[in-house]
Amino acid sequence: ERRARLLYAFLGVIEQARQEIGTRLTALPELVTRLTADCPELSDFFGHIGRVWTREDYSSFSGAWREALYPLELSAEDKALLSEAGGTLGRYDAGTQAAALKRAGTALERQYEAALASARRNGKVYRILGFAAGIMAVILIL
């Protein structure tokens, strides 16, 4: 469930970033500040990027993006997709960035749907196991 919530939050971030870059031509530092404020679920992620990226000895936004992805509870495929999306930010013209973010959003949507299906399936299994363990505990106590 946590993975699905994170992917859903990233879907919103990707769409907002695509609109900000593609239509408003928002600068990357301003975009990070806006995303930090607009997405509480990922505020630590963007806060980390802001702290790391602005250090004098650290100049790569994509490196800061990848570093911030590391501790998140996402699959390797999720992180690879997000890493690719973050790697395009600030490196190309606005149209190319917007197109890359659109492709990333489409791929993330598929990942999100798979995460939801997995959470539903595994959630049922865990609830049944918890119920069975509770019944076993009651039987043992009696």
C-alpha positions in Angstrom: 0.0 0.0 0.0 2.9 2.4 0.8 4.4 1.8 -2.7 1.0 2.5 -4.3 0.6 5.8 -2.3 4.1 6.9 -3.3 3.6 6.1 -6.9 0.3 8.0 -6.9 2.1 11.0 -5.3 4.8 10.8 -8.0 2.1 10.7 -10.7 0.8 14.0 -9.5 4.4 15.4 -9.2 5.3 14.3 -12.7 2.1 15.9 -14.1 2.7 19.1 -12.2 6.3 19.3 -13.3 5.3 18.6 -16.9 2.8 21.5 -16.8 5.2 23.9 -15.0 8.1 23.2 -17.4 6.1 22.8 -20.6 3.7 25.7 -20.3 5.1 28.1 -17.7 8.8 27.5 -18.3 9.4 27.4 -14.5 13.0 27.3 -13.5 14.2 24.1 -11.8 15.0 25.6 -8.4 11.6 27.2 -8.2 9.9 24.0 -9.4 11.6 22.0 -6.6 10.4 24.6 -4.0 6.8 24.4 -5.4 6.8 20.6 -5.4 8.1 20.6 -1.8 5.2 22.8 -0.7 2.5 21.2 -2.9 3.1 17.5 -2.2 3.3 16.7 1.5 3.7 13.0 0.8 7.0 13.7 -0.9 8.2 16.8 1.0 11.1 14.9 2.5 12.1 13.7 -1.0 12.1 17.2 -2.4 13.6 18.7 0.7 16.5 16.3 0.4 17.0 17.3 -3.2 17.0 20.9 -2.3 19.5 20.4 0.5 21.9 18.2 -1.5 21.6 20.1 -4.8 22.4 23.5 -3.4 25.6 22.4 -1.7 28.7 23.9 -3.3 30.3 20.5 -3.8 27.3 19.0 -5.5 26.2 20.2 -8.9 24.1 17.5 -10.5 20.3 17.7 -10.1 19.9 14.2 -11.5 22.4 12.8 -8.9 20.5 14.5 -6.1 17.2 13.1 -7.5 18.7 9.6 -7.6 20.1 9.9 -4.1 16.7 11.0 -2.8 15.0 8.0 -4.4 17.3 5.5 -2.7 15.5 5.3 0.7 12.0 5.2 -0.7 9.9 2.0 -0.5 9.7 1.5 -4.2 10.6 -1.4 -6.5 13.8 -1.3 -8.5 11.7 -0.8 -11.7 9.9 2.2 -10.1 13.2 3.8 -9.1 14.6 3.2 -12.6 11.6 5.0 -14.2 11.8 7.8 -11.7 15.5 8.1 -12.1 15.2 8.4 -15.8 12.5 11.1 -15.4 14.6 13.1 -13.0 17.6 12.7 -15.2 15.9 14.7 -17.9 15.0 17.7 -15.7 17.1 20.7 -16.3 19.2 19.1 -19.0 17.2 19.6 -22.2 14.8 22.2 -23.6 11.3 22.6 -22.1 9.6 20.6 -24.9 11.9 17.6 -24.5 11.6 17.7 -20.7 7.8 17.8 -21.0 7.7 14.9 -23.5 10.0 12.8 -21.3 7.8 13.6 -18.2 4.7 12.5 -20.2 6.3 9.2 -21.1 7.4 8.7 -17.5 3.9 9.5 -16.3 2.4 6.8 -18.6 4.9 4.2 -17.4 4.4 5.2 -13.7 0.6 4.8 -14.2 1.1 1.2 -15.2 3.4 0.7 -12.2 0.7 2.3 -10.0 -2.0 0.0 -11.3 0.2 -3.1 -10.7 1.0 -1.8 -7.1 -2.7 -1.4 -6.4 -3.5 -4.9 -7.6 -0.7 -6.3 -5.6 -1.8 -4.4 -2.5 -5.4 -5.7 -2.8 -4.2 -9.3 -3.4 -1.7 -9.3 -0.6 -3.9 -7.3 1.8 -6.5 -10.1 1.6 -3.9 -12.7 2.4 -2.5 -10.8 5.4 -6.0 -10.2 6.8 -6.9 -13.9 6.5 -3.6 -14.9 8.1 -4.1 -12.4 11.0 -7.6 -13.7 11.5 -6.4 -17.3 11.6 -3.6 -16.4 14.0 -6.1 -14.7 16.3 -8.4 -17.8 16.3 -5.4 -20.0 17.0 -4.4 -17.8 19.9 -7.9 -18.0 21.4 -7.9 -21.8 21.0 -4.5 -22.0 22.7 -5.7 -19.8 25.6 -8.8 -21.8 26.1 
